[in-house]
Amino acid sequence: MISNLLIDLDGTLTDPKSGIIGCVQHALKTMGQKVPKANDLLWLIGPPLQNSFEILLDGSGLKPEEAIRIFRERFTSVGLFENEIYDGVPELLAEQLTANKRLFIASTKPYVYIDRILEHFDIKHFFEGVYGSELDGTRSIKSELLRHIFDELMLIPDETVMIGDRIQDMEAAKCVGVNSIWVDYGYGDKSERDTTNPDYICGSINDLRVLLNTI
């Protein structure tokens, strides 16, 4: 029986599109680069910013670290709150807590941002622990983050599941030997989903609720 839920944030509990994409476009514009349309940048919601800016700035001679600095200037004050919580998420979390599940955020977004977002949507109290990366990039790789969580909490793999919407979530779950739940309403596309071969697929928050009540 599953008793520990490791839950991603962006694309799983909240829709961060406007904030993240807007801040990426701001960074590119500030650095004098061509600014792609928002829908052409959806691929970067989830993966580490360092990797994403390395791709976006490839061949420009510009440093991804500078792009991240500009991104964070706007994200900290504006982009952080250009975010929406998916309908039904508070109810889902409350139901799982009532069922004596242990809930943990497992996101490679910097912890300092995760904490403010959870507070903003008044859902932080549902989580026993909140795990993210550091601003210097420590634990920005999802598999490293999950290993850190397992080392700290001594979780039993057979009693734990990772819930997310990107290939990084599913591959990290395999690295630590836990089941994975892919949410189709997030930002990973069908080809990415099929490549990862998740243990479960949920098309909606309600589908996720039903699944978590049966496994």
Helices and strands as residue ranges (DSSP letters): E 4-7, E 14-15, H 17-30, G 38-40, G 42-44, H 49-56, H 64-77, G 79-81, E 84-85, H 89-98, E 102-110, H 111-120, G 124-126, E 129-133, H 142-153, G 157-159, E 160-164, H 167-176, E 179-183, H 190-196, E 200-202, H 205-212
